[in-house]
Amino acid sequence: MKKIIFLVFGIIIMTANTFAEAVSGFKVDYWVGNIKGGIAYPVDNFANYVTPLYNFGVSVRKGLDMELTVGGGITYAVLPYKNSEGVNPFNATILDLEAAFTPYLPDFFIWPYVKFGLGVFMIKYAKLIGAAEQAQPTTSSENTLGIMLGGGGIYPIGNQFGANLEILYNYCSMAGGTGDVASFLTADLGVVIYLK
């Protein structure tokens, strides 16, 4: 599993670096790293089955120009079931490709941004096996595609660091796309690192 994660990040970094030089026509020489953690909060119908808990993650993006960055990240989210007797909590490990747009506002004290991500959600969830009256919960796992959409703000602290607040909407289908959907918000506080 660790080899796959490092391989994915390696491909993301090489692709972002090559794409940055090709699109911009000049060499853009900065990277944005983000370490974050906070609350995972279920929304929509998914909130009927799980309760809020935590998430944490890290992402790395390459600057294409002064406003647009692309890269990838990994996030881990845990949401326990409301009726959790004998059932492991819902959890998702998300490997994503992401793009963030931060408008250039040099005199503004907070830098707002919007972010979009497309990723592989490696999820573990409870599944009922057997007839309705005698159904027993069991843990099932699968890999599915999902999206992340949201934004946040960065409060710069010096030239290389910043504190950030980020809220993302995460959405993926479960059970092979049969109608079950996991949708949750991640509200995170984090540290942003700019590398030049």
Secondary structure as the mmCIF struct_conf table of DSSP 4:
data_model
#
loop_
_struct_conf.conf_type_id
_struct_conf.id
_struct_conf.beg_label_comp_id
_struct_conf.beg_label_asym_id
_struct_conf.beg_label_seq_id
_struct_conf.end_label_comp_id
_struct_conf.end_label_asym_id
_struct_conf.end_label_seq_id
HELX_RH_AL_P HELX_RH_AL_P1 LYS A 2 SER A 24
BEND BEND1 GLY A 25 PHE A 26
STRN STRN1 TRP A 31 PRO A 42
HELX_RH_3T_P HELX_RH_3T_P1 ASP A 44 ASN A 48
TURN_TY1_P TURN_TY1_P1 TYR A 49 TYR A 49
STRN STRN2 VAL A 50 VAL A 50
STRN STRN3 LEU A 53 GLY A 63
BEND BEND2 LEU A 64 GLU A 67
STRN STRN4 LEU A 68 LEU A 79
STRN STRN5 TYR A 81 TYR A 81
BEND BEND3 LYS A 82 ASN A 83
TURN_TY1_P TURN_TY1_P2 GLU A 85 GLY A 86
HELX_LH_PP_P HELX_LH_PP_P1 ASN A 88 PRO A 89
STRN STRN6 PHE A 90 PHE A 101
TURN_TY1_P TURN_TY1_P3 PRO A 106 ASP A 107
BEND BEND4 PHE A 109 ILE A 110
STRN STRN7 TRP A 111 ILE A 129
BEND BEND5 GLY A 130 ALA A 131
HELX_RH_3T_P HELX_RH_3T_P2 ALA A 132 GLN A 134
STRN STRN8 GLN A 136 ILE A 157
TURN_TY1_P TURN_TY1_P4 GLY A 158 GLN A 160
STRN STRN9 PHE A 161 SER A 173
TURN_TY1_P TURN_TY1_P5 ALA A 175 GLY A 177
BEND BEND6 THR A 178 GLY A 179
STRN STRN10 VAL A 181 LEU A 195
#
